């Protein structure tokens, strides 16, 4: 794991890219090299998403109100993402727990694959999903960021909004 001192809210906010459609947020992604960042069109939905992410990173927001646009997302993935969105702030669940909630009890690996392709960073809180042995499991932008987000939520969990 990388040194967590190099992982912080300001760096996180600088490295996200948000795209929207008429139906909602199309993607919130982490861009590792800012030179590759696609300028965001300043729609009201994108501005709202940035504001909510900034509030989340300050511990002032525990639930997002921006809606993901699931157009083009496979049905099983949609189901996984919607279940993940129900996991309370500051809590974790396992890949197996989500698999059971989808009705496909033995689909833990498929759940992991769906979450690995999650285009809605934070809004679909895949960082809250851990392995059944309690270890963090994977995270598309790195385990150091997953631990940063889990620790952030742990720190602010019992503080009022």
C-alpha positions in Angstrom: 0.0 0.0 0.0 1.3 3.5 -0.8 1.9 6.1 1.8 -1.5 7.4 2.7 -0.1 10.9 3.4 0.0 11.3 -0.4 -3.7 10.5 -0.7 -6.0 13.4 0.3 -9.2 15.1 -0.5 -7.7 17.9 -2.5 -5.8 15.5 -4.8 -8.9 13.4 -5.2 -11.0 16.3 -6.3 -8.4 17.6 -8.7 -8.3 14.2 -10.4 -12.0 13.4 -11.1 -13.8 13.8 -14.3 -17.5 14.0 -14.5 -19.8 13.5 -17.5 -23.5 13.9 -17.6 -26.5 13.3 -19.9 -30.0 14.5 -19.9 -30.9 11.6 -17.6 -28.2 12.2 -14.9 -24.5 11.5 -14.3 -23.0 9.3 -17.0 -19.7 8.8 -15.2 -17.5 10.0 -12.4 -14.0 8.7 -13.0 -10.5 9.2 -11.5 -7.9 10.4 -14.0 -4.4 9.5 -13.0 -2.7 12.0 -15.3 -4.3 15.4 -15.3 -3.0 15.9 -18.9 -5.5 13.2 -19.9 -8.4 14.9 -18.1 -11.3 15.7 -20.5 -12.7 19.2 -19.7 -16.1 18.8 -18.1 -19.0 20.6 -19.8 -20.4 22.8 -17.1 -23.9 21.4 -16.8 -25.9 22.0 -13.7 -25.8 18.3 -13.0 -22.0 18.3 -13.2 -21.7 21.3 -10.9 -24.1 19.7 -8.4 -22.0 16.4 -8.5 -18.7 18.4 -7.9 -20.3 20.2 -5.0 -21.7 17.0 -3.5 -18.3 15.3 -3.8 -16.5 18.2 -2.2 -19.0 18.1 0.7 -18.5 14.3 1.0 -14.8 14.7 1.2 -15.2 17.3 4.0 -17.5 14.9 5.9 -20.5 17.1 5.4 -22.4 14.8 3.0 -23.3 11.2 3.6 -25.7 10.5 0.8 -25.5 11.7 -2.8 -28.6 13.2 -4.5 -27.2 13.1 -8.1 -28.6 10.3 -10.1 -26.6 7.9 -12.2 -27.7 7.5 -15.8 -27.7 3.7 -16.2 -28.4 3.8 -19.9 -26.3 1.1 -21.6 -25.4 -0.6 -18.3 -26.1 -4.4 -18.3 -29.0 -5.4 -16.1 -26.9 -7.4 -13.6 -24.5 -4.5 -13.1 -27.4 -2.1 -12.6 -28.7 -4.4 -9.9 -25.3 -4.5 -8.2 -24.9 -0.7 -8.4 -28.3 -0.1 -6.9 -27.7 -2.5 -4.0 -24.3 -0.9 -3.4 -26.0 2.5 -3.2 -28.1 1.2 -0.3 -25.0 0.5 1.9 -25.0 3.1 4.7 -22.2 5.6 4.9 -19.4 4.4 7.1 -20.4 0.7 6.8 -19.1 -2.1 4.6 -20.6 -5.2 3.1 -19.1 -8.2 1.3 -19.2 -9.2 -2.3 -21.1 -12.3 -1.2 -23.7 -10.1 0.6 -24.4 -8.2 -2.6 -24.5 -11.5 -4.6 -27.2 -12.8 -2.3 -29.2 -9.5 -2.6 -29.1 -9.9 -6.4 -30.6 -13.4 -6.1 -27.5 -15.0 -7.4 -25.9 -16.3 -4.2 -22.8 -17.7 -5.8 -22.1 -14.7 -8.0 -19.5 -13.0 -5.7 -16.9 -13.0 -8.5 -19.5 -11.5 -11.0 -20.3 -8.8 -8.4 -16.6 -8.0 -8.2 -16.4 -7.7 -12.0 -19.4 -5.4 -12.0 -17.9 -3.2 -9.3 -14.5 -3.1 -11.1 -16.3 -1.5 -14.0 -18.3 1.0 -11.9 -18.3 4.3 -13.8 -20.0 6.2 -10.9 -17.2 6.6 -8.4 -18.5 7.5 -4.9 -22.1 7.8 -6.0 -22.1 4.0 -6.3 -19.9 3.4 -3.3 -17.9 0.4 -4.4 -15.2 1.3 -1.8 -17.7 0.0 0.8 -17.5 -3.6 -0.5 -14.9 -5.8 1.1 -13.9 -9.5 0.9 -15.5 -12.0 3.2 -12.3 -12.3 5.3 -12.5 -8.6 6.1 -9.6 -7.5 3.8 -10.3 -4.6 1.5 -10.4 -6.4 -1.8 -9.8 -4.5 -5.0 -10.5 -0.9 -6.0 -10.1 0.5 -9.5 -8.1 3.5 -8.5 -6.0 1.7 -5.9 -6.2 0.2 -2.4 -4.7 3.4 -0.9 -7.7 5.4 -2.2 -10.1 2.8 -0.9 -8.6 2.9 2.5 -8.6 6.7 2.4 -12.4 6.7 1.7 -13.2 4.1 4.3 -11.2 6.0 6.9 -12.8 9.2 5.9 -16.3 7.7 6.4 -15.2 6.1 9.7 -14.0 9.5 10.9 -17.2 11.4 10.1 -19.8 8.5 10.5 -21.3 9.7 13.7 -21.0 13.5 13.1 -24.2 15.2 12.1 -24.5 16.7 8.6 
